[in-house]
Amino acid sequence: DVKLVESGGGLVKLGGSLKLSCAASGFTFSSYYMSWVRQTPEKRLELVAAINSNGGSTYYPDTVKGRFTISRDNAKNTLYLQMSSLKSEDTALYYCTRQLGLGGGPFDYWGQGTTLTVSS
Amino acid sequence: DVQITQSPSYLAASPGETISINCRASKSISKYLAWYQEKPGKTNKLLIYSGSTLQSGIPSRFSGSGSGTDFTLTISSLEPEDFAMYYCQQHNEYPWTFGGGTELEIK
């Protein structure tokens, strides 16, 4: 079975940094595009980063560009999200997601999420 | 960015009923809309993508329709396990964007 397990969330001060990890199992990790999606306390969902199967191409929306970095280690079946210059609006539940198919479709598997709280 | 307006935000229905949830995009997204189900204690589930393609393993009582800017998720003969939160999401162009969600509760 496909399983995505996030870790690394926590309480961070404004301007701080944090790195999230996602351990993937049950599928050929190196074949799939992966993404991080967050859900705010108001329950709004937002794609924050995406990466292609070999890690050579990434996407970030303007809200996090220059502050967040997505990466992957296909040998370890692990996805990462390095976050820096954190703002209060980054407070959210962060989901690791797999993208459907081999060309990066919508999110066909989600993890349970890890929570980031940014405080002053 | 493509804005997605989802309606209604709240819907109460009884088991056995048929319901519809709508999403409207601020510009044409062709057929590229997905629907997800969110339930407490479970991981989010992809129900439908590309407007009307049923994801593997999803019951046929779920169906999607629409193209361009207007889309509908229909759940026929509601089962008790269908009462949940539902989100739509456009996957036509980055940044992919989500609707605000519909909470489907038992009447």
Interface residues (C-beta under 8 A of the other chain):
Chain A: L4 K43 R44 L45 E46 L47 Y59 P61 D62 Y95 L100 G105 P106 F107 D108 Y109 W110 G111 Q112
Chain B: D1 A34 Y36 T43 N44 K45 L46 Y49 Q55 M85 Y87 Q89 H91 Y94 P95 W96 T97 F98 G100 G101
